[in-house]
Amino acid sequence: MFDKITDRKIRMALVGCGRISAKHGEALRKHQDDIELVAVCDVDPSALDKAQNEYQVPGYLKLDDLLSKEQLDVVALCTPSGLHPDQALMAANAGVHVVSEKPMATRWADGLRMVKGCDEAGVRLFIVKQNRRNTTLQLLKRAIDEQRFGKIHMVHLNVFWTRPQEYYDRAKWCGTWELDGGAFMNQASHYVDLMEWLIGPVADVQCMTSTHRNIEVEDTGVMNVRWRNGALGSMAVTMCTYPKNLEGSITILGEKGTVKVGGVAVNEIQEWSFSEPADYDEQIAAANYETTSVYGFGHPLYYKNVIDTLRGEAEPETDGREGLKSLELLIAAYLSARDGRTVSLPLEY
């Protein structure tokens, strides 16, 4: 049983002050009546100084110092993915809840370690999957849950974005297996999550990858998937699209329905056809939105669930165990690409 925080603002610190931390900062401002940012932490003095000036809070170069000197309820890990497991366990051992950006880890064993460690410490582990909260995907999820497709036959996802060499050169950890992961694990992680969240448990994975930038990991890949419900599908990902981000989409073909949610980041419902109409079909046009960022607008909605959970008013929408589902699929894809074989799930029993 977790202690509820009901009589005051929730005290949070940002750990890692890079690109994605800005989305967390924006979300916290929108919920400032319930949650307050009390400190920031980054190993880069210049990034830390910038964040301190922006948020007007104390800054720490070391996570140990942050945890020992601040009275925190929760930390948001916006650090390189390979650092999440150890940092999550440091926070958990200090009695602090954890919000971890995606992916939760770069190794399967590390993801399991995070979940077990937070369980044993009695703290919450939240994994950020903010794209689930996008209006377009919420409507799609509703249609699937209501079984409007009937039997789903085929699913296909495209992530055709661009990440030039300068993107990977901005820090030594970028484009490494240890700390970053490749196009599937990092940039397309939210789309991999859609495969399990929308369609269901995966049975088999086949994957091939290639690398065109000067990095360790893949920047291009294709994946074939068989779901346990009998659906077949595929996913095509590249970070080498010229000259800019082109498409982030999912297409679902069922016996009673066809839907494509596309745009640059699943922000446009481009096809919505079902044999039986529903009242919310009229909301399709209103659900589409312009986006200047592949991150979407889901972080404030995601934080609403974090706040409600810590207040004792809700359960986590994406906890550590939910995060493990997409991590398992990612690891299966990489094992398949490495070994040239079909990988069946679960990875272990």
C-alpha positions as a printed NumPy array, in Angstrom:
array([[  0.   ,   0.   ,   0.   ],
       [  1.403,   3.373,  -1.023],
       [  1.091,   6.462,   1.146],
       [ -1.175,   9.089,  -0.397],
       [ -0.076,  12.697,  -0.8  ],
       [ -3.273,  14.602,  -0.139],
       [ -2.602,  17.71 ,   1.931],
       [  0.086,  19.526,  -0.079],
       [  1.735,  19.877,  -3.444],
       [  3.721,  16.919,  -4.764],
       [  7.448,  17.714,  -4.773],
       [  9.295,  16.699,  -7.947],
       [ 12.822,  16.979,  -9.36 ],
       [ 13.909,  16.726, -12.988],
       [ 16.93 ,  14.496, -13.524],
       [ 18.444,  15.243, -16.911],
       [ 17.927,  18.665, -18.488],
       [ 18.169,  17.843, -22.183],
       [ 15.64 ,  17.858, -25.063],
       [ 12.753,  15.938, -23.554],
       [ 12.949,  17.607, -20.128],
       [ 11.315,  20.72 , -21.616],
       [  8.118,  18.727, -22.228],
       [  8.104,  17.709, -18.558],
       [  8.637,  21.316, -17.513],
       [  5.688,  22.452, -19.637],
       [  3.459,  19.756, -18.157],
       [  4.43 ,  20.643, -14.6  ],
       [  3.527,  24.286, -15.194],
       [  0.051,  23.223, -16.289],
       [ -0.379,  21.305, -13.04 ],
       [  1.286,  23.807, -10.732],
       [ -1.604,  23.712,  -8.264],
       [ -0.855,  20.04 ,  -7.56 ],
       [  2.816,  19.478,  -8.285],
       [  5.869,  21.693,  -7.968],
       [  9.346,  21.429,  -9.416],
       [ 11.747,  21.885,  -6.506],
       [ 15.127,  20.94 ,  -8.037],
       [ 16.963,  19.937, -11.208],
       [ 19.94 ,  17.647, -11.776],
       [ 22.37 ,  17.165, -14.662],
       [ 26.01 ,  16.115, -14.987],
       [ 26.571,  18.844, -17.593],
       [ 27.206,  22.15 , -15.772],
       [ 26.015,  24.277, -18.695],
       [ 22.743,  22.342, -19.071],
       [ 22.244,  22.498, -15.312],
       [ 22.876,  26.233, -15.214],
       [ 20.364,  26.814, -18.001],
       [ 17.71 ,  24.751, -16.221],
       [ 18.33 ,  26.49 , -12.901],
       [ 17.864,  29.867, -14.54 ],
       [ 14.697,  28.769, -16.316],
       [ 12.986,  27.129, -13.359],
       [ 14.573,  29.152, -10.529],
       [ 15.238,  26.092,  -8.366],
       [ 18.388,  24.546,  -6.858],
       [ 20.578,  22.441,  -9.152],
       [ 22.697,  19.361,  -8.502],
       [ 25.446,  17.729, -10.531],
       [ 25.017,  14.389,  -8.74 ],
       [ 21.863,  12.385,  -8.169],
       [ 23.152,  11.277,  -4.77 ],
       [ 23.339,  14.886,  -3.608],
       [ 19.865,  15.65 ,  -4.934],
       [ 18.315,  12.695,  -3.121],
       [ 20.102,  13.4  ,   0.159],
       [ 19.511,  17.155,   0.311],
       [ 15.982,  17.584,  -1.078],
       [ 12.702,  16.345,   0.376],
       [ 11.26 ,  14.718,  -2.748],
       [  8.174,  12.729,  -3.558],
       [  9.072,  11.851,  -7.148],
       [ 11.836,  12.251,  -9.719],
       [ 11.45 ,  12.382, -13.501],
       [ 14.298,  10.603, -15.294],
       [ 15.01 ,  12.434, -18.559],
       [ 18.511,  11.002, -18.832],
       [ 20.03 ,   8.62 , -21.433],
       [ 17.987,   5.422, -21.471],
       [ 20.787,   3.151, -20.312],
       [ 21.077,   5.152, -17.088],
       [ 17.415,   4.768, -16.098],
       [ 17.716,   1.441, -14.216],
       [ 20.446,   2.446, -11.763],
       [ 18.991,   5.922, -11.279],
       [ 15.511,   4.524, -10.686],
       [ 16.847,   2.193,  -8.021],
       [ 18.794,   5.001,  -6.356],
       [ 15.59 ,   7.017,  -6.101],
       [ 13.573,   4.008,  -4.955],
       [ 16.069,   3.219,  -2.213],
       [ 15.646,   6.818,  -1.035],
       [ 11.87 ,   6.286,  -0.848],
       [ 11.182,   8.445,  -3.904],
       [  8.677,   7.55 ,  -6.651],
       [ 10.013,   7.368, -10.218],
       [  8.791,   8.679, -13.556],
       [ 11.025,   7.267, -16.305],
       [ 11.12 ,   8.449, -19.89 ],
       [ 10.999,   5.837, -22.626],
       [ 12.477,   3.369, -23.107],
       [ 12.659,   2.354, -19.459],
       [ 15.929,   0.478, -20.111],
       [ 18.083,  -0.773, -22.967],
       [ 18.311,  -4.335, -21.622],
       [ 15.542,  -6.75 , -20.631],
       [ 17.214,  -7.723, -17.355],
       [ 17.54 ,  -4.046, -16.393],
       [ 13.834,  -3.455, -16.983],
       [ 12.991,  -6.384, -14.718],
       [ 15.416,  -5.031, -12.136],
       [ 13.674,  -1.657, -12.129],
       [ 10.253,  -3.162, -11.535],
       [ 11.473,  -5.501,  -8.802],
       [ 13.51 ,  -2.793,  -7.062],
       [ 10.642,  -0.295,  -6.976],
       [  8.278,  -2.992,  -5.723],
       [ 10.646,  -3.901,  -2.905],
       [ 11.179,  -0.256,  -1.974],
       [  7.442,   0.414,  -1.933],
       [  7.508,   3.216,  -4.509],
       [  5.638,   3.781,  -7.742],
       [  7.351,   3.345, -11.095],
       [  5.733,   5.25 , -13.984],
       [  6.915,   4.836, -17.594],
       [  6.173,   7.759, -19.919],
       [  3.956,   6.764, -22.851],
       [  2.409,  10.14 , -23.551],
       [  1.389,   9.332, -27.136],
       [ -1.35 ,   7.074, -25.774],
       [ -3.104,  10.232, -24.595],
       [ -3.233,  11.852, -28.063],
       [ -6.853,  12.434, -29.112],
       [ -6.459,  10.503, -32.37 ],
       [ -5.147,   7.403, -30.614],
       [ -7.722,   7.611, -27.835],
       [-10.469,   7.343, -30.455],
       [ -8.677,   4.439, -32.135],
       [ -8.256,   2.65 , -28.813],
       [-11.964,   3.081, -28.094],
       [-12.923,   1.583, -31.459],
       [-10.674,  -1.429, -30.825],
       [-11.962,  -1.937, -27.283],
       [-15.517,  -1.848, -28.597],
       [-14.521,  -4.487, -31.192],
       [-15.7  ,  -2.339, -34.089],
       [-13.05 ,  -3.881, -36.367],
       [-14.328,  -7.391, -35.755],
       [-11.37 ,  -9.692, -36.345],
       [ -8.235,  -7.665, -37.072],
       [ -6.379,  -9.075, -40.077],
       [ -3.466,  -6.749, -40.796],
       [ -1.614,  -3.906, -39.035],
       [  1.151,  -1.73 , -40.455],
       [  3.181,   1.111, -38.954],
       [  5.526,   3.589, -40.642],
       [  7.996,   5.89 , -38.924],
       [  9.734,   7.848, -41.665],
       [ 11.673,  10.559, -39.865],
       [ 15.061,  12.205, -40.254],
       [ 17.899,  12.413, -37.749],
       [ 21.053,  13.796, -39.391],
       [ 24.547,  12.962, -38.21 ],
       [ 24.597,  16.153, -36.132],
       [ 21.741,  14.759, -34.036],
       [ 23.86 ,  11.782, -33.023],
       [ 27.022,  13.864, -32.633],
       [ 25.475,  16.135, -29.989],
       [ 26.555,  13.827, -27.142],
       [ 28.809,  10.779, -26.787],
       [ 25.977,   8.556, -25.553],
       [ 23.802,   9.158, -28.611],
       [ 23.636,   6.259, -31.025],
       [ 25.226,   3.756, -28.625],
       [ 23.869,   0.364, -27.61 ],
       [ 24.73 ,   0.886, -23.959],
       [ 22.944,   4.158, -23.305],
       [ 20.689,   4.954, -26.25 ],
       [ 19.438,   2.167, -28.498],
       [ 18.577,   2.612, -32.132],
       [ 15.654,   3.765, -34.243],
       [ 13.268,   1.133, -32.894],
       [ 14.197,   1.578, -29.233],
       [ 14.606,   5.33 , -29.124],
       [ 12.878,   7.347, -31.843],
       [ 10.12 ,   4.822, -32.697],
       [  9.643,   3.494, -29.173],
       [  6.126,   4.927, -28.854],
       [  5.082,   3.24 , -32.097],
       [  6.385,  -0.102, -30.887],
       [  4.27 ,   0.497, -27.777],
       [  1.173,   0.898, -29.969],
       [  1.628,  -2.635, -31.311],
       [  0.977,  -4.167, -27.911],
       [ -1.3  ,  -1.51 , -26.391],
       [ -3.712,  -1.427, -29.316],
       [ -3.565,  -4.902, -30.849],
       [ -2.581,  -7.143, -27.934],
       [  0.145,  -9.591, -26.907],
       [  2.67 , -10.49 , -29.622],
       [  3.539, -14.105, -30.399],
       [  6.4  , -13.917, -32.932],
       [  8.831, -11.295, -34.238],
       [ 11.107, -11.168, -37.295],
       [ 13.354,  -8.146, -37.779],
       [ 16.117,  -6.826, -40.034],
       [ 18.079,  -3.618, -39.457],
       [ 20.702,  -1.493, -41.164],
       [ 22.855,   1.498, -40.279],
       [ 23.621,   4.46 , -42.558],
       [ 24.782,   7.113, -40.077],
       [ 28.127,   6.878, -38.286],
       [ 26.685,   5.252, -35.14 ],
       [ 26.702,   1.867, -33.382],
       [ 22.977,   1.201, -33.555],
       [ 20.443,   0.872, -36.374],
       [ 18.858,   3.918, -37.971],
       [ 16.681,   1.845, -40.321],
       [ 14.742,  -1.368, -39.827],
       [ 11.766,  -3.522, -40.731],
       [  9.8  ,  -5.841, -38.458],
       [  7.217,  -8.543, -39.104],
       [  4.862,  -9.47 , -36.289],
       [  2.326, -12.203, -35.556],
       [ -0.04 , -11.432, -32.683],
       [ -1.538, -14.11 , -30.478],
       [ -4.999, -13.166, -31.768],
       [ -3.944, -14.208, -35.282],
       [ -3.368, -10.742, -36.745],
       [ -0.296, -10.214, -38.89 ],
       [  1.577,  -6.952, -39.224],
       [  4.714,  -5.062, -40.001],
       [  6.619,  -1.935, -39.124],
       [  9.034,   0.119, -41.237],
       [ 11.316,   2.62 , -39.512],
       [ 14.035,   4.929, -40.754],
       [ 15.738,   8.036, -39.458],
       [ 17.191,   8.726, -42.926],
       [ 14.19 ,  10.325, -44.635],
       [ 15.099,  13.271, -46.882],
       [ 14.818,  16.15 , -46.176],
       [ 12.597,  16.173, -43.067],
       [ 10.2  ,  14.071, -40.979],
       [  7.597,  12.633, -43.348],
       [  5.249,  10.234, -41.594],
       [  4.39 ,   8.464, -38.364],
       [  1.374,   6.261, -38.992],
       [ -0.581,   3.15 , -38.074],
       [ -3.03 ,   1.368, -40.381],
       [ -5.437,  -1.306, -39.103],
       [ -7.431,  -3.533, -41.453],
       [-10.214,  -5.635, -39.956],
       [-13.233,  -7.58 , -41.163],
       [-15.578,  -4.705, -40.287],
       [-13.322,  -1.659, -40.284],
       [-10.346,   0.164, -41.791],
       [ -8.482,   2.997, -40.078],
       [ -5.304,   4.902, -40.846],
       [ -3.941,   7.425, -38.37 ],
       [ -1.074,   9.285, -40.036],
       [  0.483,  12.688, -40.329],
       [  4.001,  13.301, -39.128],
       [  3.256,  11.758, -35.716],
       [ -0.128,   9.931, -35.709],
       [ -1.857,  13.308, -35.476],
       [ -4.284,  12.94 , -38.405],
       [ -7.071,  10.389, -38.835],
       [ -6.848,   9.878, -42.593],
       [ -9.212,   6.903, -42.956],
       [-12.044,   5.917, -40.619],
       [-14.482,   3.382, -42.077],
       [-16.642,   0.917, -40.132],
       [-19.607,  -1.243, -41.101],
       [-21.529,   0.05 , -38.103],
       [-21.486,   3.778, -37.222],
       [-20.987,   5.177, -33.717],
       [-21.884,   8.553, -32.237],
       [-18.259,   9.56 , -31.73 ],
       [-17.46 ,   9.183, -35.45 ],
       [-18.429,  12.845, -35.681],
       [-15.418,  13.705, -33.498],
       [-12.879,  12.471, -36.055],
       [-12.202,  15.816, -37.736],
       [-11.947,  17.6  , -34.383],
       [ -9.457,  15.021, -33.097],
       [ -6.904,  15.872, -35.779],
       [ -4.335,  18.421, -34.702],
       [ -1.323,  20.295, -35.99 ],
       [  1.977,  19.333, -34.438],
       [  5.357,  21.006, -34.546],
       [  6.914,  18.187, -32.545],
       [  6.931,  14.396, -32.793],
       [  6.411,  14.367, -29.006],
       [  2.746,  15.358, -29.363],
       [  0.767,  16.982, -26.558],
       [  0.3  ,  14.061, -24.208],
       [  2.687,  14.964, -21.374],
       [  0.219,  17.145, -19.409],
       [ -2.428,  14.411, -19.632],
       [  0.156,  11.848, -18.627],
       [  1.1  ,  13.892, -15.565],
       [ -2.563,  14.173, -14.601],
       [ -2.526,  10.396, -14.096],
       [  0.739,  10.582, -12.121],
       [ -0.765,  13.216,  -9.816],
       [ -4.042,  11.345,  -9.4  ],
       [ -2.162,   8.132,  -8.618],
       [  0.034,   9.757,  -5.971],
       [ -3.097,  11.363,  -4.502],
       [ -4.633,   7.893,  -4.2  ],
       [ -7.378,   8.697,  -6.69 ],
       [ -6.279,   6.505,  -9.63 ],
       [ -4.048,   3.656, -10.723],
       [ -1.079,   4.177, -13.067],
       [ -1.949,   3.993, -16.75 ],
       [  1.597,   2.941, -17.626],
       [  3.494,   1.495, -14.682],
       [  6.704,  -0.521, -14.81 ],
       [  4.975,  -3.727, -15.827],
       [  3.197,  -1.962, -18.665],
       [  6.548,  -0.525, -19.741],
       [  8.035,  -4.019, -19.845],
       [  5.605,  -5.033, -22.597],
       [  7.13 ,  -2.771, -25.237],
       [ 10.66 ,  -3.355, -23.915],
       [ 10.173,  -7.093, -24.388],
       [  9.039,  -6.535, -27.964],
       [ 12.049,  -4.292, -28.634],
       [ 14.509,  -6.818, -27.248],
       [ 12.854,  -9.582, -29.293],
       [ 13.271,  -7.456, -32.434],
       [ 16.962,  -6.883, -31.744],
       [ 17.574, -10.561, -31.015],
       [ 15.849, -11.462, -34.282],
       [ 17.91 ,  -8.967, -36.277],
       [ 21.153, -10.102, -34.674],
       [ 20.571, -13.843, -35.049],
       [ 18.532, -13.911, -38.252],
       [ 15.694, -15.903, -36.703],
       [ 12.122, -15.663, -35.528],
       [ 11.884, -14.806, -31.819],
       [  8.817, -15.948, -29.907],
       [  7.41 , -14.267, -26.814],
       [  7.465, -14.27 , -23.874],
       [ 11.256, -14.075, -23.657],
       [ 11.149, -16.088, -20.449],
       [  8.584, -18.034, -18.461]])
